[in-house]
Amino acid sequence: MHPHIRRRSRALASATVLALLAVPSPAVAAPDPGDPADGRSSGPAAQARPGTVDPADKITPAATKAFRARGATDFWLRFADKPDLTATEAITSWEERGEYVYDTLVATADAAQERAIAELEESGAEYTSYWASNAILVEDGSLDQAVELAANAEVLEVRPTTRHALPEPETKEAPAPTAAAKSTYGIRAINADDMWNRGFTGDGVVVAGLDTGVGRNHPALAKQYRGATSGSDYNWFDAAKVGAGVPRDGDGHGTHTMGTMVGTDDGAMNIGVAPGAQWVATNGCADDCSDAALIASGQWFLAPTRTDGTAPDPARRPHVVNNSWGLSFSTDPFMEDVISAWEAAGIFSAWANGNEGEFGCESSGSPGARQISYSVGAFTPSGAIASFSSRGPGQSGTVKPDIAAPGETVRSAVPGGRYEQWSGTSMAAPHVAGAVALLWDAVPELVGDVTRTRAILDGSAADVRDTSCGGTTDDNNVWGEGKLDVLAAYELAQAQAFAASPEPVVSGAQSKVGVQLTATVPAWSPAATFTYQWRRSPSKDEVGAMIPGATKATYTPKGEDAGAYLSVTVLGSADGRTPTARTSAETDVVAVGVMTAAKPTISPTARVGTTLYAKSGTWTSGTRFTYQWLANGTPIPGAKAFTFVPTSTHRGKQLTVTITGKRTGYAPETRTSSAVTVGYGTFSTRYPRIMGSPAPGQTVKASTPQWVPARSTTSYTWKIDGRVIRGANSSSFRVPSNYAAGRVLTVTVKGQRAGFTTKALQSMGYKVGKPFVKKPFPKLSGSVRVGSRLTVSPGTWSPSASLSYRWYASGKPIAGATGKAYRLKGSDHGKKIVATVTARKPGYATTSRTSTPTVAVAKPVTTMVDLELYDVGRGGIAPGTYVVSAGSRECSWERGSGWDALGSGIGSGPRITTLQSTDDYFFSLECGRWSKYYSGMAEPKTRTFNNGVYVLGDQLQRGTYVTSGPAVATAGSCRYAFLAAFTGNLNGSNVVASGSTDASRTITVPAAAKGFETSNCSWQRVG
């Protein structure tokens, strides 16, 4: 069985332990992707897309060792897909930026992990999915099971989990502060108190601690807790699962670091850098810093939840996260994906650089040693570098630490309302976190701008020369950029601010749907370049939400803007200046617009019995229509649809259609078509045939194929040798005994119906002659299903004769079906099949016999089912197109060659896939029963379901369609695509055009498209 699909009932989870960075603390932890210590810095699994390698190569050596030692163990399943979060750079709203990051991360993880989760669910395994890291923690799995899961092309690698002891910090009971000391030496050393004197205490900034927890009732911290009055929802996360519904700290480390960030005075001495800030926290290190608890904490900071884990809200994420933990002597990239997501969301993270300074250079610990991290070394009250402060370089020669802050004998809060002096880079990092809170309070333009904030901290730090581990006076592997100075950072930020940055002004003829608005920016000093983002608000004096795609200096209000207020935010940039956002005043309320409207047309030619279409013409995109058909100016009762079929009562009358278009934000418009005269209808039928043996003395009958519509009156005219036989005007005729052999008998059938042109058709000629001695009725054999082959057995005629064949579906001749065998087509579905055998022999009467009708032709046989891997070609499933009705299930399928996935699809409703001759395999999940596609199974529709894939011209009519937008508002945008093929190519080469909308939209089917796919919106034909 192919590894893609093989399953076993085994459980699959994990815990990597990281140590807190407080002296003394030789800390280690599990390596992560690409860690050289694990032997995975190179090789196929690290270098190539997972789908191109053997699944066994994705199992890291450390994981293999763990499996062999324990048999079953916990492990991480990590996925290759990484989201593109670069768009956040242009999002100036804190709420919208966080939502974008959250939505993008969740969507990426959902897509990448779907198949693996389905396998885990099927096996009954215990697992936890993480969207922030695009990883799954699986519990108690075997090596075989890990290899099976690794066969998924989305899986990057399988890694083990580890656990280590939590080191004890070096602590001292804090002496009573002297009367002269109003703040700790750390506060004074970084000039935080000078920032207070300027009125900046961190107000409006939320800091977070990823640590052992926080003693929420400590007098120095209680008031700053964001949940002090609102409760712990969105403010506290029990990542270690110790059963704490409110913040608590059984270790003291987290309380101490939080005290340094935001603690108030203890009655005599200030301990916190930013006492005006609020705090939230997780206890990711309460259980020896397990990797699962750390990743869960990092994810929670991106979108805090209620204490029960529900209702994530990215808008409530913290601004700054302190991380006083890490791995000694490591450049392991653990948490790097989470750190990237934090930065994309505008979260500044500070990291302890490690406490292994006595071991000399290259002693930094991860994540601090990583280039992506902003790590902090420690100095003493005397201003010297602390002996324990780890030295760089870090990852790939990166200078580490980035900066230094007070970290020896730092006085701060500990549980029980007490205060102690602790030492470590754990104590230094929160000084930086608090300093960022002060800086962002003082310079709001910097909020969320992690890159520039780092640059300002670096540029304002006091240089200290020490090149013993490499580097320069300005930037070395002992001090980094130097000593933290938040006052100097503020002054540098002020120097980089624009001297003048006035708000943009919106102008236009009027604030109205369809009328262009223009944003003009008065001169900034110095001159700046701008990006634009238009916003919509339901009320005045409220910052509006971003309007997707509205990023130019001009904007034309759309229908959904009616009744709202618009504004524009500009982001100004210039060399050496802090990017600054300014938002205009709101416009007047947007008035409804004037709709583009056109006179409808009626197509095709109006005849009784012909389906007519009311084609709308060109209207404002997204317009929805109501219809009323009229005859001679009078409304026709019940004729209120896009289509109409005239009856005989309408023949000769003047037919018109009135359509009324409506669209949000526009005044309704009504248009009436030009009148057309309803003409006579035409019958659809085929030539009659003579049944029986036209031998002298025998009676024959006229057999007429189906007439559409049915004729109301019928007349018959029999002829011999082309001459009318007097009195022979019924459906049967007795051949006179005096008719000589060789004469030719025909019958003409004439049909009439009110409103339709009379139609007369003559049968082919049947020769009069002797009767056959034996003239058996034919018999049919074979499966009566679309795609199956039917065969007619004529029986034995006597004497032998020349036989011809004709097949009929529900009385209608099947074009081209004139052989002994016939393969049932899609258009035969639901019909009954017969075969007529006609015998001819010189001197004998031409005679026809018809078989007994079959049962109604059934749907094609099921070809493929879920959870089975199928070979394509070579005796397996034949290449071709297949269909399935998934209903409400989320159907997913994949086709590929070798280990390479070549195409895939996902969605509910009707689904289609085309397998190619170059494919090796196909499998599906939650789809149902696939069958081969045959055209003509049903009449093409003029409306789609909310979700599905359709063959254009067969399952769905070509033309112009309109949607009202997303069917389920919480399910995202309406998405659609026109397809050149149903191959689901991963590179999208099978897509002719695609789009998405959150509002009404009108589209026209391109000529090159063969298929149409819709997701979360239904479409109705209007032209």
KOLNU-494973 format. One record per residue (C-alpha): residue in three letters; x, y, z. Coordinates in steps of 0.5 Angstrom, whole numbers, plus 500, padded with zeros to 3 digits. Each point is the difference from the previous one (the first is absolute). Layout:
alaXYZ ...
//
This chain:
met500500500 his502507498 pro503504506 his496506499 ile493496502 arg503494505 arg497501507 arg501497506 ser496500507 arg506503504 ala500507504 leu505505498 ala503509506 ser506503504 ala504505504 thr507503499 val503503507 leu503507500 ala503503506 leu499507503 leu506504499 ala502502508 val507499503 pro502494500 ser497497495 pro503495495 ala494499495 val498496494 ala494498496 ala498496494 pro503502493 asp495503495 pro500500492 gly507501498 asp504499506 pro507498498 ala501496507 asp494495497 gly504499494 arg494503496 ser504507497 ser500497493 gly497494496 pro494498496 ala495501506 ala503507501 gln501502493 ala494498496 arg493500500 pro497494504 gly496497495 thr507499496 val503496505 asp500493504 pro495501506 ala505496504 asp505506499 lys496505503 ile501496507 thr505504503 pro506496503 ala498502507 ala493498499 thr502493497 lys504499507 ala494502504 phe496495496 arg505494501 ala501502507 arg493500502 gly496496495 ala494505500 thr502508502 asp497507499 phe502504494 trp499506496 leu498500493 arg502506497 phe497503493 ala504503494 asp495506498 lys502507503 pro495505500 asp502507496 leu499505505 thr503506497 ala493504498 thr500501508 glu505506498 ala495504497 ile495499505 thr500506505 ser494497505 trp502496506 glu493496499 glu500499493 arg508498500 gly499495505 glu494497497 tyr503499493 val506497504 tyr495495503 asp496499494 thr506498496 leu503496505 val494496501 ala499499493 thr507498498 ala499495506 asp493497498 ala502499493 ala507497501 gln498495506 glu493498498 arg502493497 ala505499506 ile494501505 ala495496496 glu505494501 leu501501507 glu492501501 glu500493496 ser505497505 gly497502506 ala507504502 glu500505505 tyr503507497 thr500507500 ser500505494 tyr504506501 trp499506494 ala505505503 ser505495498 asn497495495 ala502494504 ile496494503 leu502497507 val498493500 glu500495506 asp503493501 gly501498492 ser505495497 leu505501495 asp496497495 gln494504501 ala505506500 val502498493 glu493499498 leu499507502 ala506503497 ala498497493 asn495506500 ala503505495 glu499506504 val504497506 leu507503501 glu503495505 val498496506 arg504503507 pro500497507 thr499503506 thr504501507 arg499502507 his506503504 ala500503508 leu498507501 pro506503503 glu500504507 pro502508499 glu505503505 thr496504504 lys501505506 glu495503505 ala500507498 pro502505505 ala496506503 pro501505495 thr504506502 ala496507501 ala504503494 ala498494495 lys493502497 ser501494494 thr504494499 tyr507501497 gly498497494 ile494505499 arg505506501 ala505496496 ile496500493 asn497507502 ala493498501 asp499505505 asp501505496 met495498495 trp495500506 asn502507501 arg498502493 gly493496501 phe501494497 thr499493504 gly498495495 asp492503500 gly496496495 val506495498 val498492502 val506496502 ala500492501 gly505495504 leu501493497 asp502498506 thr498496506 gly494504502 val499506504 gly498501507 arg494504498 asn498503507 his507502501 pro499508502 ala506502495 leu496497495 ala492499501 lys498507497 gln504499494 tyr497493498 arg495501494 gly495496503 ala500503507 thr493502499 ser498496494 gly502493502 ser505495497 asp497499493 tyr505503495 asn505502505 trp502493503 phe502493497 asp501494503 ala505497495 ala503495505 lys493498502 val501500507 gly493502501 ala501507502 gly494504498 val503507502 pro508502499 arg504496506 asp507499500 gly503494504 asp507501498 gly501508501 his504501493 gly494503496 thr498504506 his507503501 thr501501492 met493503500 gly502505506 thr506503496 met495501494 val494504503 gly501499508 thr498506504 asp504502506 asp500496507 gly499506504 ala507503499 met503498494 asn497499493 ile502493497 gly496500493 val503504493 ala493501498 pro495501506 gly495503495 ala499494496 gln495494501 trp502493500 val498493497 ala503493501 thr501493499 asn503494504 gly504497494 cys506499505 ala496497506 asp501493498 asp508501498 cys498503494 ser498495495 asp500501493 ala492499500 ala499505505 leu505505497 ile496500493 ala493500503 ser502506504 gly503503493 gln494499497 trp496503505 phe503506500 leu498501493 ala493499501 pro498500508 thr494496501 arg496499506 thr502495506 asp497494497 gly503501493 thr495503496 ala498506496 pro507502498 asp501508499 pro506503497 ala499507502 arg501498507 arg507498499 pro506503504 his505505497 val506497503 val502493502 asn506499505 asn503493499 ser505499506 trp501492498 gly504497495 leu505494498 ser507500502 phe506500495 ser495500494 thr498503494 asp494496499 pro494503496 phe495498505 met494505500 glu503504494 asp493499496 val496503506 ile505505501 ser499502493 ala493500501 trp500504506 glu504506496 ala496499494 ala494502505 gly504506503 ile502496507 phe507502502 ser503494504 ala506501504 trp505494502 ala505498505 asn507498497 gly502495505 asn504499506 glu506496498 gly505506499 glu505497505 phe501495494 gly502505495 cys498502493 glu495496496 ser496499507 ser493503498 gly494496500 ser494499496 pro495504498 gly505506502 ala505497496 arg496501493 gln501505495 ile492501501 ser500501507 tyr502507504 ser504497506 val502503506 gly507500504 ala501502507 phe504505504 thr501501507 pro498506505 ser508503499 gly498500492 ala505494498 ile498494496 ala497494505 ser505494500 phe494496499 ser497504493 ser501495494 arg505502495 gly499500492 pro500499495 gly493497498 gln497497494 ser505500494 gly504505503 thr495505502 val502505506 lys497498506 pro497502505 asp497506496 ile500505506 ala502499508 ala495502506 pro501500507 gly500492503 glu503499506 thr497501507 val494503497 arg495501505 ser493498498 ala493497503 val499493502 pro494496502 gly498501507 gly500508499 arg508499501 tyr506503496 glu506497499 gln507501496 trp501495494 ser505500495 gly500498493 thr499502493 ser493498502 met500506504 ala503504494 ala495499495 pro494503503 his504506501 val499501492 ala493497500 gly498506505 ala504505496 val497498493 ala493502504 leu503506502 leu502502493 trp493498497 asp497504505 ala504506498 val500499493 pro494497497 glu502500493 leu505494502 val494495503 gly501494496 asp506502496 val505495503 thr505501495 arg501507501 thr499500508 arg506495500 ala504505496 ile499506504 leu502495506 asp506498497 gly502507497 ser498504507 ala504494505 ala507503503 asp505496497 val505496504 arg507498497 asp501492501 thr502496494 ser503494503 cys494496497 gly501504493 gly496506498 thr501507500 thr500506506 asp493501497 asp497493499 asn504494504 asn498493502 val501503508 trp495506500 gly497500493 glu498507498 gly502502507 lys496502507 leu492501499 asp498507501 val493502499 leu500507501 ala506500494 ala495496496 tyr494505501 glu505505498 leu502497494 ala493498498 gln498507501 ala506502495 gln497495495 ala493503500 phe497504494 ala500507502 ala494501497 ser495495498 pro493503499 glu494495499 pro498499492 val493503498 val495497496 ser497503494 gly495499495 ala493502496 gln496497505 ser500494505 lys496495496 val501493497 gly503500494 val503507500 gln508500501 leu503503506 thr507502501 ala505501505 thr505506501 val505500505 pro503507502 ala508501500 trp503496505 ser507502503 pro504497497 ala497497494 ala497493500 thr498495496 phe493497501 thr496494500 tyr492500501 gln495496503 trp492502500 arg496499506 arg492499501 ser497501506 pro492500502 ser501506504 lys503507500 asp506501505 glu502492500 val506498496 gly497495495 ala502493497 met505499495 ile497500493 pro503494496 gly504502494 ala499507501 thr507503500 lys501505495 ala499508501 thr493499497 tyr494496502 thr493499497 pro495499505 lys497493499 gly493498501 glu502497507 asp502507502 ala493503500 gly498503507 ala507499502 tyr506505501 leu506500497 ser507502502 val507499497 thr507498504 val506502497 leu507497502 gly506505499 ser507497499 ala507504499 asp507498501 gly502501508 arg493501502 thr495496504 pro494497495 thr494504502 ala493499499 arg494506500 thr493499499 ser495505496 ala494502503 glu494496498 thr496502494 asp493502500 val495494500 val501496494 ala493501495 val497495496 gly503500493 val497500493 met500493497 thr502498493 ala494497497 ala499497493 lys494498496 pro499492500 thr499496494 ile496493499 ser504495497 pro499495496 thr494501495 ala494500504 arg496494498 val494496503 gly504495504 thr507503500 thr503502506 leu502507500 tyr505504504 ala500507503 lys507502499 ser501506504 gly506504496 thr505504504 trp498502507 thr504502506 ser504494502 gly497496505 thr493502498 arg494495502 phe494500496 thr492499501 tyr496498493 gln493501498 trp498497493 leu495504496 ala495498494 asn497506496 gly502504506 thr497496506 pro504497505 ile500492499 pro498497507 gly505496503 ala505502494 lys506503505 ala506496498 phe506501496 thr497495495 phe493499497 val497496495 pro494503496 thr494495499 ser495500495 thr496506503 his506504499 arg500499492 gly500506496 lys500505507 gln506505501 leu504497505 thr505505505 val503499506 thr502505506 ile505499504 thr502504507 gly507500502 lys502501507 arg507501504 thr502502506 gly502507500 tyr496502494 ala493502498 pro496495497 glu499500492 thr495497496 arg500499492 thr496496495 ser502497494 ser498501493 ala493496498 val501494496 thr494496496 val499493503 gly500495494 tyr498493498 gly504495504 thr503494497 phe500493501 ser506496502 thr499493497 arg503494496 tyr497496494 pro495495501 arg501493499 ile496494498 met499494505 gly498493498 ser501496493 pro497504494 ala498493497 pro494499496 gly494499505 gln504503506 thr499506504 val506505502 lys500506504 ala503507500 ser505501506 thr501507501 pro506502504 gln499505506 trp497507498 val502506504 pro496503502 ala494495499 arg496501494 ser492501502 thr498497493 thr503495496 ser498497493 tyr503495496 thr501499492 trp502493497 lys503500493 ile502494496 asp505502495 gly499507501 arg493500499 val495502506 ile496494501 arg492502501 gly497499507 ala507498503 asn500505505 ser501497507 ser506498504 ser500492497 phe499498493 arg498493497 val504498494 pro495498495 ser502493497 asn500502493 tyr506504501 ala506498496 ala507498504 gly505506499 arg495506500 val502505505 leu495502506 thr501507504 val496503506 thr500508501 val499502507 lys497507501 gly500504506 gln496506503 arg500504506 ala497507501 gly506505500 phe504496496 thr502499492 thr497493498 lys505495498 ala499494496 leu506495499 gln500494496 ser503493501 met505497496 gly498495495 tyr498492502 lys500495495 val494496499 gly501492500 lys500494503 pro500499507 phe506498504 val499493503 lys503502506 lys501507502 pro502500508 phe500506504 pro507502502 lys503500507 leu504505504 ser506498504 gly505504504 ser500504507 val495506499 arg504506502 val504506497 gly506497497 ser498493500 arg500496493 leu493497498 thr500495495 val494498495 ser498493499 pro496499493 gly498493501 thr500495494 trp496503494 ser497495495 pro502500495 ser506504501 ala500507498 ser504507500 leu499503507 ser501507502 tyr500503507 arg497507503 trp500502508 tyr495504503 ala500504507 ser493501502 gly498499493 lys505505497 pro505498495 ile507500503 ala504503495 gly505496497 ala498494504 thr499495494 gly504494502 lys499493504 ala503504506 tyr500506504 arg503504505 leu496504505 lys501507500 gly499505505 ser494503496 asp496493501 his500501508 gly493499502 lys497497493 lys498493498 ile504497494 val497496495 ala503497493 thr497499494 val502495495 thr498500493 ala500494495 arg501501492 lys500494495 pro498500493 gly493498499 tyr499501507 ala496505504 thr505505504 thr498499507 ser502503506 arg500497507 thr501504507 ser503498506 thr497501507 pro502506503 thr505500506 val499503507 ala502507500 val508501499 ala503501507 lys506504502 pro507498498 val503495504 thr505502506 thr507500498 met504503506 val498500508 asp503504506 leu506498503 glu503495495 leu506502496 tyr499498492 asp505499495 val499504494 gly501496493 arg504494500 gly493496502 gly498505505 ile495505499 ala500503493 pro502507499 gly494505499 thr495504503 tyr496498507 val495503504 val497500507 ser495503504 ala503502506 gly494503503 ser502504507 arg506496501 glu507503499 cys502496494 ser508500499 trp504496494 glu507499498 arg503498493 gly507499499 ser506496498 gly505496504 trp501505506 asp498506497 ala493503501 leu498503493 gly493502501 ser495501506 gly493502501 ile496502506 gly493502502 ser492498500 gly495499495 pro501497494 arg507498498 ile504499494 thr507497499 thr504498493 leu505495501 gln506500495 ser504494496 thr506503504 asp497499507 asp502494504 tyr495501506 phe493503502 phe497500507 ser494504503 leu497501507 glu493502502 cys498500493 gly495494499 arg500496494 trp503502494 ser498498493 lys502502493 tyr498506497 tyr495500494 ser497506497 gly492501499 met498497507 ala496506501 glu498506497 pro505506501 lys498504506 thr499507501 arg502501507 thr505497504 phe501497507 asn504504505 asn506495499 gly501496494 val504499494 tyr496500493 val501498493 leu498506496 gly495499494 asp498493503 gln499501508 leu500507500 gln498505494 arg504505497 gly499507501 thr500506505 tyr499498507 val499504507 thr501499507 ser498504506 gly506498504 pro502495505 ala495495502 val503499507 ala503507503 thr504496505 ala503496494 gly504505497 ser499503493 cys497497494 arg505497495 tyr499498493 ala505497495 phe499499492 leu504493498 ala503498494 ala500493503 phe498496506 thr507498502 gly501504506 asn507502498 leu504502506 asn503506496 gly493502498 ser502499493 asn493498499 val497506502 val497505494 ala498505505 ser498501508 gly498505505 ser497501506 thr495505503 asp496502506 ala494503497 ser496499494 arg503499493 thr499499493 ile504495496 thr500498493 val503493498 pro506500495 ala500497494 ala506496502 ala497497506 lys498493501 gly498500507 phe498504506 glu501500507 thr497504506 ser501500507 asn495503505 cys496503495 ser494498495 trp500503493 gln493502496 arg500501493 val498506497 gly503501493 
//
